Amino acid sequence: MIAALRRDTDDAVLTDDQRERRHAMFRILVALFERAYILLYDESMSPQRWRQWATWDDCMREWCQRDDFRHALPDLLEGEDAAFVAHIRRIDGALTASSVVLAARPHPGESPP
C-alpha cells in the first residue's frame, strides 16, 4: 500500500487493488480536509485560529501538487461542501496555471508579500 501513496510511483506499475486503495485514501484525505475547512476557516480568524488553519491549508496545497491526487479531484469533490470545493479548486487552479510552488498566504486582511 505504501508504494501506491509515494509521489514518484508510476500509475502503470500499480495493481487494480493498489489503485483502489489509493483512491480510498484520497477520499479519507478529502473528508479530513473538508472537516478542517468547515470547522476552522473563517474570513475573520484570530491569530491562533489562523495558525491552525494554515497547517491544514499547507497540507491541502501539498496534496494538490500531486498529479494523481489532482486527477482524482473531480470524483473526490462530488457532493462536498460548495465553499470547500471552491477553495480546493482555487488551489488546483493556481497550481495548474503555474509550475512554481505557491508562496505563503497572508493572514486574512493583510496584503500579499
N, C-alpha and C positions, 0 to 999 in steps of 0.2 A: 504494500500500500504506500509506503513512503516514497518509492520511486514515482508513483503517479502524481505526487504533490511537488516534486522537485521542479524548479523553474526550467531547467535545461533538458527535461525529459521530452523526447520526440513522441508526439501522439501516436505515430505509426508503430512504435515498439510496445505500446500498452495493449493489454488484452481487453476484451469487452468488459470483463469483470472489473478491471482496474479503472477503466473509463467511467463505469457506472459508480464506483466508489468515490472517484474524484468528484463527479458531479454531485453526489450526496454531500460530500464535504463542502463543496461550494454552496449548496443550499443552506447548510448549517451556518456558514460564514455570513451569508446574506441575511439570514434570520437574526444573527447576533448584531450585525451592522444596523439593521433596521431598528432593532430594540434600542440600541445605543442612540440612534438618531432621534427616536421618539422621546426617549427619557432625558436626553442631555441637551440636544440642540435647541437654542433659542437665540434670537437676534440680540437680545439684551442680557447676555450671560455675565455672571460675576467672574472675576479673575480665576477663582478656584474651579468653577464650572467650565470655564474656557480651557483650563489645563486638562480636565477630564475629557472634554470633547475632543481636544486636539490630538490626544493619543489615539482615539478611535478613528478620527479623520485621517491621520497618518497611516493607520493600518489599511483603511479603505483605499487610499491612494496607492499604497504599496501593492495591494492585490490587483487593483485596476491596471497596473503596469504589466501584468502578466497577460500574454496573448490568449492563453487558454481560458482564463477567467473572463476576460472581456468578450471573447467569442461566445461564452455561455450566458452572458448577461441578459439578452432578450428573454430567454426562457426563465432565468432566475428571478427577474424582476416582475414577471407577470403576476398581477393580483396584489402587489405590495403597496404600501402607503405611497400616495401620489407625491408628497413632498420629499420623501426619502428617494423615490425613483428619480425625481428631478435632480436631487443632489448627486446621486451616483452618475447620472447621465452627464452632468456638468463636469465631473471628474473625468469620465471617459472621453468626453468631447475635447477637453483640454489636452489629454494625453494623445488622442488621435491627431489633433491639429499640430502638435509639437512633439518632437522626439526628445526634448530635454525634460529632465525631472522637474516637477513643479516646485517653485520656490515656496518658502514658508509662508503661511497665510497670516495676514494681520488679524489682530483681535477685532471683533465687530466694532465699528465706529472709528477705527484707525485707518489711515491711508496706507496703501501698499508701499513697501520699501522702494 
